[in-house]
């Protein structure tokens, strides 16, 4: 299969967003294999990545995960009041107004095409067992996450307080494969990376990850899963040590890159979202890191969306960008008042702008 045919697979080609976060109306076409987001703080880069992640997952749990990553912590008994329940979702909507609902639509191949509606449906209002008789404050209308896949199958998902006071999650649609690396924490613990690597190894698909890691950190000889303090931990054989060392002890940059590579390989024909890719990497390693991420994304047919604030990081991209212009695009987010928007530049324009030292951030 030629490059052009292979790269036509497993791609989100366009994105449409209505009333989600800072985006009242956003529509972008001609997305690429590697999409680089730039823009000022608060312009919508993270919200753009979150829109893709929420649409891919299609469930309330994904939205709650984003709340934790933004520093809100876990939801507790807040569920058990009308105001508390609605406060969980208010920030998902443009200008915090849930009245019109929200919509996120990804269009591409069969694996990545998905439409997600977020809306309150009064017909599904339930009564909390807080007051007798029921009052306005004890009536909750669940927020419905309704996902439609490429075949037209519609699956609603919601979190509903039951009369027993338990939050019940309805069944959800089959998700689009997606991984999100937020700017605060890369992963939930050592077992996650160990599990991903073990799964890839069982499928004989782990060699590409090791090869890619060695291209940036040539000292590492092999990867293995070891039990450390009772937990499965991803370790590397790194001279001069005679036994495998936990990757997390070797290097923060090595740990971050390995988790990104595992995410790309594990989400084959899916999408990987990386917020602030430059964090944790020494500047002069970025050219080979970009080359490595691009190569492994092509190998596993995974699409990458990543943000950056760094001009050094963008300049480091130029060597691989000039040789693979069709695989890249630049997405610049802007904010006017409360409303965010984004503009897409194809790879050739992106390369020319960086080469001529334009301010593209």
N, C-alpha and C positions, 0 to 999 in steps of 0.2 A: 504494500500500500504506500503510495507516495505521500510526501509531507502535506500537500494541500488537502488530500482526501482525509488523512488521519486527523489533521488539525480541525477539520470541519465537524468532528465528533465532539460530544460532551462539552458543549459551550452554551453559556447564557449569551445570546446575541443582543438582546435589548432588555431594558428595565423601565417600568412605568410605576410611579409612586404617587398616590393621592392622599393628602391629609395625614401623613405619617411623620412624626417628630417635627423637624423644621421645614419639611417639604410639603407645600400645599399642592404643587403640581410639578412633577419632574419626569422627564422622558428622555432616555438616552438610547441610541442605536449604535450598531457596529462596535460592540464591546470586543475585547481581544483576549488572547490566551493569558497575558499578564497586563493587568490594569493598575496604573499607578495614580493614586489620589494625592493631590496637593491642595493647599488652601490655608487660610489663617485659622487660628484657634477659634472654635465656635462657629465655623463656617459650614459644618455638616459632614465632615469626612467620616467620623465615627457613626453618625446616623445613617449614612449611605451604606456602610458595611453592615450595620444592624438591620437595615431593611432587607438585605439579601439573606441574612441569617434567619430572621423571623419568617420570611417567605419560604425558605428551605425547610424549616422545621414544622411550621404550621400549627404550633401548639402554644397554650398559655405558659407552659413550663419554660419555653425558650425565652419568652418575655421576662419572666421572673429571673432567669439566669442573667439577662442583661442588666436588670436592676442591681443584682449583687455586684456585677463587674463595675457598675457606675458608683458603687459605694453605698447603696441603700441598705445593704444587709439582707438577711432572710426575712420573709414575711411570716409573722406569727399569728397571734390572736386578732391582728388587724382585720383578718377575713371576716370576723364575726360581727361587724357593723356594716351598714350600708355605705357610710362614708369611707370606712377603712377598705372595703372591697373595691370601691370605685377609684380610690387613690392609687391602687396598684397599677391601674392601666391609664390614668389620665395623661401621663407624660408621653404616651405613645402617639397622641393625636396632635395635629397642628394647632398651635395656640391653645392647647389643653382642652379643646372642644371636641367631645366625642359624638356630638349630635349627628354629624354627617357620616360617621364611620370613617374607615380608612381602607385603602386597597394597595397591595403591592403585587405586581405582575412581572414575572421573569419569563421571557420567551426564548426558546432555543431548540435543542434537540429533545427527544422524548424523555431523557433522564432529568433534564433541568428545567423543563417548562412547568410553571406552577403559578397559580393565581390565589392570593390570600385576601379574604375580606375580614375586616374587624368591625363588628357592629353589635349594639345592644338590641335585643329583641324582646319587647314588652310581653309577648305571648308566653315567654318562658320564665316570667317572674316567679320567684319562690319566696316563702316566708321563713324567716329565721325564728327559732324557738326562744326569743328573748322577751317578748311581751305578749300578754293575753288580755284583750284581743289584739290582733296584729295592728301595728301603727305604720306610718310611712317609713319610719326609720328601720323597721324590721322586714321590709320588702326589698328584695335584691333582684335586679335584672341582670342575669349573667352576660358577660361579654363573650360573644361567639367568635371563634377563629375558624372560618370556613375555607378549607383548602380544596382547590380544583386542580387535578393533574392533567397531563397532556391528552389522556383518553376521555376527559370530561367527567371523570368520577369525582363526586363532591362528598367531602367528609367534614362535618363540623366537629369542633373540639371546644370544651369549655371547662372552667372550674366552678363547681356549684356547691354551696353549703347545703348539706342535707339536714333533715330534722334532728339527726343525732349530733349535729354540730361538726361533721366531718366534711372536708373539702374533697369532692369526688371529681376525678378527671375522666372525661368521656374519651372514647376511643379516638385515635388520631389517624391521619393519612400516612402512607408510607413516605418518609421524609426524603428530600433530596440530600445526597451525601454532602455534608458541609462541616468544616472545622473553623473555629474562630480563635485567633490568638490576640487577646486584648492587650492593651499597653501596660496594664497593671500586673497581671500574673499570667504566665504562659500556660500553666497546666494545673490540674487538681492534685497531683501527687505522683510519686515514682511509679506506682502500679500502672498508671495510664500508659506511659511510654513503653513500659515492659510488655504490657498486653498487646499494644499495637505492633511492636517489633516481633513478638512471638507469633502473632497471627500472620504477619507478612512472611516470616520464615517458614511457617507450615505450608504456605502457598508457593514457596520458592520464589518470593518476590522481594526479599530483603537485601539482595546483593546490590541493587541500585542505590539503596539508602547508604550503605557502607561506602560504596564507591564515591558517592556525592560528598559524604562527610570527609573522606580522605582527601578530596580535591582541595579542601580548605584547611584541614588539619591533618597533614600527611603522617604525623607521628602515630596516629591510632592504627593498630594492626587488625583488630577484630572487635565485634560487638557480641555480647552475650547477656542473658538474663540470669542474675544471681539472687540468692536470698540474702538480704542485708537487714539485720535487726528484725528478722521475721517477715520482711516485706519483699516481694519480687521487685528487683531494681535493675535497670539497664546499666550495664557496665562495659568498659572498654579496656582492651589490652594495650597499654601505653608504656613503652620503655622509659626508664629502666626498671619499672616495677615488675616483679616476677608474677604477679597475679592481677586479675581484672580489677579495675578501680571504678567506683560509681562515676558516671559521666558528670554528675552535678558537682563532684569534688575537683574535677579536672579543669573546668573552665565554664564561666557563665555564658560566654559566646558560643562555645561548643554545645552546651546544653540547649540554648535557644535554637541554634541551627538544626540540631538533631530533632528536636520536637517539631519544627516546621517541616523538615524533610519527611518525618514519619507521618505528619498530618497530610502532606501532599500525596504520599504513596498510599495511605489508608483511605483517602477520599478519591480514589481513581474514578474518573468520569464524573466527579463532583466539583465542589468549589472550596477554596481555602481563603480565609479572610485574615489579614494581618494588619493590626493597627500599630503604626510607628515602627516600621521594619528595622530602622537603623539602631534602635535602642539595644545596647549591650554588645555592639560590634565595634571593633577598632576600625577607624576610617579606611586604612589602606587595605583592609580585607574585603571591603565592599565590592570591588570589581569581580573577584572570583565568587563571592557569595551570590551576586546577581546572576552570573553565568551558571552557577550550580542550580539555583532555584528555577531558572528558565529551562535548563536541560531536564531536570527531574519532572517538571510540570508537563513537558512534552512527552517524556517517557511514560508517565502514568495517565496521560490525557486528563490532567486536572487543570482547572482554571483558577488563577490567582488574582485577588484584589488586595492591594496593599497601600497604606498611606505612608507618607513621610513628610517631615518638616525640613529635611536637611538638603542643602544645595550640594554638599559633598557627595551625599548618597545618590543624588540624581546624576551628577557628573560621572560617578563610578559606573552607572548603568550604560553609559554611551558606547563602550566597545561591543557589548552583546546586542544592544539596541540597533546599532548601525548594520549589523549583519543579519538581523531578524526583525526588520521594521514591521512586518505584517503581524507579528506576534504581540506587539505592544500598543498601548494607547495611554494617553495622559488625560486624567479627569480632574478638572479644577473646580472646587466648590467655592461658592461665594454666598454672602449673607447680606440681604438688604432689609433692615428692620428685623422682623421676626421670621421672614421668609428666606429659605435657602434655595439655591439652584446649583446647577453643575453644567460644565461645558466640556465636551470631549474633543481631543485632538488626536488624529491618527499617528502611528509610529513615525512616519517620515517627517511630519511637522514637529513632533516631539523631539526627534533627533536633531533637526536643524536648529531648533530653539536652544537646546542645551549646547550644541556645538558653537553657536554664536554668542554664548554666554548671556542669553536673555534671562530675566528674572521670571522663572516659570512657576515659582512656588505660590 
